[in-house]
Amino acid sequence: MKKLIAKAPRVAALVEYEDRPVAASEVKIRVRYGAPKHGTEVVDFRAASPFIDEQFSAEWQLFVPRPEGAARGIEFGNFQLGNMVVGEIVECGAEVTDYALGEQVCTYGPLMETVIVNAVNNYKLRKMPQGASWKNAVCYDPAQFAMSGVRDANVRVGDFVVVVGLGAIGQIAIQLAKKAGASVVIGVDPIAHRCEIARRHGADHCLNPVGTDVGLEIKKLTGKQGADVIIETSGHADALQAALRGIAYGGTISYVAFAKPFPAGFNLGREAHFNNAKIVFSRAGSEPNPDYPRWSRKRIEETCWELLMNGYLNCEDLIDPVVTFQQSADSYMKYVDQHPELSIKMGVTF
């Protein structure tokens, strides 16, 4: 059997493995479909993650160096790639009572032929309803961050909403904002194919930021007022600069992206100084949730799973391209790392 790993920075490979025994509280899943994560996982793959040599201290709430002699956060050669898998249970431990052999499930997991996971009190191991879409299921992770970005921005009926970056998170944010009652939803992305998909799923307008004064165009499309909410998923400095230019007075920028260091020239003067904008750094996994105790990561996950499984959200167009597991190493390097403009979220079939 084989699994997908990063054997070196920006180098993916399929390598052989043998399964360990299944513990009493675990199940083994024969994987049929899967998908990698196109955001933070790529930062890790490129060896640009702060987690390699540092760790985030819950005590201090900041990054600190890893203790001397401690393992690095990412060890190439062992670093497995992948985020979500769908398949059927082929083995159950003696203590497992909530799952049965043959059941179709979805869970977090790397791209490999079999995945062994805890199956006792594990709400993240989701049963697939009959006829449910695997493409919707593998969007379980990005849907959570899209939903948090929309909620943290307090999108309300009648709002003017802009979503910058139309990858999987941005595409789902478009759908959620429109369904939440936003009167005008504007997508921003340089890739025409992504804009076409966004229009099919709720975007009233799409802007190509290349050679465009995005902030000014947002003002034109909103009667000079600007956007009540801008959800920024791209992580680019010029995107945030444009958001500060296009935001309405007192509006909210929901910053979902895991940004890289900004180059010289980023300016918090000019429109940022005059527009009294609020920047909210949104992350589904940070606890306590801003709406604690009513909302938690678990509630976000359960809500997203329901919306994905009942068809409220439609992610069929977002899984593109779909490649075989045998092609996954080369495809990962091509579509996820080298040419992300050719993909929204790569799907893998086994």
C-alpha positions in Angstrom: 0.0 0.0 0.0 1.1 3.6 -0.6 0.7 7.0 0.9 1.5 10.5 -0.3 4.3 12.4 1.5 6.5 15.4 1.1 10.0 13.9 0.9 11.6 17.3 0.6 10.3 20.9 0.3 8.1 21.1 -2.7 8.7 17.5 -3.6 5.8 15.0 -3.3 6.1 11.2 -3.6 4.2 8.0 -3.1 5.9 5.7 -0.7 5.0 2.2 0.6 3.7 1.6 4.1 2.3 -1.2 6.3 -0.7 -0.7 8.5 -0.3 -1.1 12.3 -2.9 -3.2 14.2 -6.3 -1.5 14.8 -6.7 -0.6 18.5 -9.9 -1.4 20.4 -11.2 2.1 20.0 -10.4 2.5 16.3 -11.6 1.7 12.9 -9.8 1.2 9.6 -11.1 3.0 6.5 -10.5 1.9 3.0 -10.2 5.3 1.3 -12.1 5.9 -2.0 -11.8 9.7 -2.3 -9.8 12.5 -0.8 -8.4 16.0 -1.1 -5.5 18.0 0.1 -5.7 21.4 1.7 -4.6 24.2 -0.6 -3.9 26.9 2.1 -1.8 26.2 5.2 -0.7 22.8 4.0 1.0 24.4 1.0 2.9 26.8 3.3 4.1 23.7 5.2 5.0 21.9 1.9 7.1 24.9 0.8 8.9 24.9 4.2 7.6 28.4 4.9 5.6 27.6 8.0 6.5 29.1 11.3 5.7 25.7 12.9 8.8 24.2 11.5 11.2 25.8 14.1 8.6 27.4 16.4 5.5 26.4 18.2 2.5 28.4 19.2 2.3 28.8 23.0 -1.2 28.6 24.5 0.2 30.0 27.7 1.8 33.1 26.1 -0.4 33.3 22.9 2.5 33.8 20.7 5.1 31.8 18.7 8.1 30.7 20.7 11.2 28.6 19.6 10.9 24.9 20.0 13.0 23.5 22.9 16.5 22.5 22.1 16.6 18.9 20.8 12.8 18.8 20.2 11.6 17.4 16.9 10.8 20.0 14.2 7.2 20.8 13.5 7.5 19.4 10.0 9.9 16.6 9.1 10.2 16.0 5.4 10.3 12.4 4.5 7.6 11.7 7.1 5.3 14.6 6.4 2.1 13.2 5.0 0.0 15.2 2.6 -3.8 15.4 2.5 -6.6 16.8 4.5 -10.0 14.9 4.1 -10.8 11.4 3.1 -14.0 9.5 2.3 -14.3 5.7 2.3 -15.8 2.6 3.9 -15.0 1.0 7.2 -13.3 -2.3 6.7 -12.2 -3.1 10.3 -13.6 -2.2 13.8 -12.0 -2.4 17.2 -13.7 -4.3 20.0 -14.9 -1.1 21.8 -16.4 0.5 18.7 -20.2 0.6 19.0 -21.3 3.7 16.9 -19.9 2.5 13.6 -20.2 -0.8 11.6 -18.3 -2.6 8.8 -19.2 -1.3 5.4 -20.4 2.1 6.5 -19.4 5.1 4.4 -17.6 7.8 6.4 -15.7 11.0 6.0 -12.9 12.2 8.3 -9.7 14.2 8.5 -6.9 12.1 7.2 -3.9 12.1 4.8 -4.0 10.7 1.3 -3.2 7.1 1.7 -5.0 3.8 0.8 -6.2 3.1 4.4 -6.7 5.4 7.3 -7.0 4.3 11.0 -8.8 6.7 13.3 -10.4 6.8 16.7 -14.1 5.9 16.6 -15.1 6.4 20.2 -16.5 9.8 21.1 -15.1 11.2 17.9 -17.6 13.6 16.3 -15.1 14.4 13.5 -15.7 10.9 12.1 -18.8 11.6 10.0 -21.2 9.1 8.6 -22.1 9.8 4.9 -25.9 9.9 4.3 -27.1 7.7 1.4 -26.4 9.3 -1.9 -24.4 12.2 -0.4 -21.7 13.9 -2.5 -18.1 13.0 -1.8 -17.1 16.3 -3.3 -19.2 18.2 -0.7 -17.7 16.0 2.0 -14.1 16.8 1.2 -15.0 20.5 1.5 -15.9 20.0 5.2 -12.7 21.7 6.3 -12.8 24.9 4.0 -16.5 25.3 4.7 -15.7 25.8 8.4 -13.3 28.6 7.7 -15.7 30.2 5.2 -18.5 30.0 7.7 -16.4 31.6 10.4 -15.3 34.3 8.1 -18.9 35.2 7.3 -20.0 35.0 10.9 -17.1 36.9 12.4 -17.8 39.7 9.9 -21.4 39.8 11.1 -22.9 39.7 7.5 -26.5 40.9 7.7 -29.5 41.2 5.3 -28.9 43.9 2.8 -25.2 44.2 3.2 -22.7 44.8 0.4 -20.2 42.0 0.7 -16.9 41.4 -1.1 -15.0 38.1 -1.1 -11.4 38.4 -2.1 -9.8 35.1 -3.4 -12.0 32.5 -4.9 -10.4 29.3 -3.8 -12.5 26.8 -1.9 -12.9 29.0 1.1 -13.8 32.1 -0.9 -16.3 30.2 -3.1 -18.1 28.8 -0.1 -18.1 32.3 1.5 -19.8 33.6 -1.6 -22.6 31.1 -1.2 -23.0 31.7 2.5 -23.0 35.5 2.2 -25.7 35.4 -0.5 -27.8 33.0 1.4 -27.4 35.2 4.5 -29.2 37.9 2.7 -26.4 40.1 1.3 -27.9 42.4 -1.4 -24.7 42.7 -3.4 -21.9 40.1 -3.4 -18.7 40.8 -5.3 -16.0 38.3 -5.9 -12.4 39.3 -6.6 -10.0 36.9 -8.4 -7.8 37.1 -11.5 -8.8 33.6 -12.7 -11.8 33.8 -15.1 -12.9 30.2 -14.4 -13.1 30.8 -10.7 -15.2 33.9 -11.3 -17.6 31.9 -13.6 -18.2 29.5 -10.8 -18.7 32.3 -8.2 -21.3 33.8 -10.5 -23.1 30.5 -10.7 -23.3 30.3 -7.0 -24.3 33.8 -5.9 -21.8 36.5 -7.0 -23.5 39.5 -8.5 -20.2 40.8 -9.9 -16.6 39.6 -10.2 -13.5 41.8 -10.5 -10.1 40.9 -11.9 -7.6 42.6 -9.7 -4.9 42.7 -12.3 -4.6 46.2 -13.6 -7.8 47.2 -11.7 -8.3 49.7 -8.9 -10.4 47.2 -6.9 -11.2 49.6 -4.1 -12.6 52.2 -6.6 -14.6 49.6 -8.5 -16.1 48.4 -5.2 -17.2 52.0 -4.5 -18.7 52.2 -8.0 -20.7 49.0 -7.6 -22.0 50.1 -4.2 -23.1 53.7 -5.0 -19.9 55.2 -3.6 -20.6 53.8 -0.2 -18.2 50.8 -0.2 -18.5 47.3 1.2 -20.0 46.7 4.6 -18.0 43.5 4.7 -14.9 42.3 2.9 -13.8 38.7 3.5 -10.1 38.4 2.6 -8.9 34.8 1.8 -6.0 35.4 -0.5 -3.3 36.6 1.9 -1.8 39.1 -0.5 -0.7 42.5 0.7 -2.2 44.3 -2.3 -5.5 42.6 -1.6 -5.7 43.9 1.9 -4.6 47.4 0.7 -7.5 47.3 -1.9 -9.9 46.1 0.9 -9.0 49.1 3.0 -9.6 51.3 0.0 -13.0 49.7 -0.8 -14.4 49.3 2.6 -17.3 51.5 3.8 -16.8 53.8 6.7 -16.9 51.6 9.8 -17.0 48.4 7.8 -15.4 45.1 8.7 -12.6 43.2 7.0 -12.8 39.6 8.0 -9.2 38.4 7.5 -9.4 34.6 6.9 -6.1 34.1 5.1 -2.9 32.8 6.8 -0.8 35.6 5.3 2.9 35.7 4.6 5.0 38.7 5.7 4.0 41.8 3.8 6.6 43.5 1.6 7.6 47.1 2.1 5.1 49.6 0.8 2.0 48.3 2.7 0.3 51.4 4.0 -2.0 51.8 7.0 -2.4 55.4 6.3 -4.5 56.8 3.4 -7.9 55.1 3.3 -7.2 52.9 6.3 -6.8 56.1 8.4 -10.0 57.7 7.1 -12.4 54.7 6.7 -12.3 53.6 10.4 -12.3 50.0 9.2 -12.3 47.1 11.6 -10.0 44.1 10.8 -11.1 40.9 12.4 -8.7 38.0 12.2 -11.0 35.0 11.7 -10.1 31.4 12.3 -12.6 28.6 12.9 -10.2 26.6 15.1 -9.4 29.3 17.7 -11.1 28.8 21.0 -13.0 30.2 22.6 -15.1 31.2 19.6 -16.0 35.0 19.5 -19.6 33.9 20.2 -18.7 31.5 23.1 -20.4 29.8 24.9 -23.2 29.5 22.3 -20.8 28.7 19.5 -17.7 26.5 19.5 -15.6 24.7 16.9 -17.8 21.6 17.4 -20.9 23.6 16.6 -19.3 25.1 13.5 -18.3 21.7 12.3 -21.7 20.2 12.9 -23.5 23.1 11.1 -21.1 22.9 8.1 -21.6 19.1 7.8 -25.3 19.5 7.8 -25.2 22.3 5.2 -22.9 20.2 3.0 -24.9 17.0 3.3 -28.4 18.5 2.8 -27.3 20.4 -0.3 -27.6 23.9 1.1 -24.0 24.3 0.0 -22.9 23.0 -3.4 -19.2 22.2 -3.8 -19.4 20.0 -6.9 -17.8 22.7 -9.1 -15.0 23.3 -6.6 -13.3 19.9 -6.8 -11.3 20.5 -9.9 -9.3 18.7 -11.2 -10.0 15.2 -10.1 -6.9 12.9 -10.4 -6.2 9.3 -9.6 -4.2 8.4 -6.5 -1.4 7.1 -8.8 -1.2 10.6 -10.3 -1.4 12.4 -6.9 2.3 13.1 -6.4 2.9 14.9 -9.7 -0.6 16.4 -9.6 0.0 17.8 -6.1 3.2 19.5 -7.2 1.5 20.9 -10.3 -2.0 21.9 -9.2 -1.5 22.6 -5.5 2.0 24.1 -5.4 3.4 25.2 -8.8 0.2 26.2 -10.7 -2.6 26.8 -8.2 -4.3 28.9 -10.8 -5.2 25.7 -12.6 -7.2 24.3 -9.6 -9.6 25.3 -6.9 -9.4 22.1 -4.8 -7.9 19.0 -6.2 -9.9 15.8 -5.7 -8.3 12.3 -5.6 -9.9 9.0 -6.5 -8.6 5.6 -5.3 
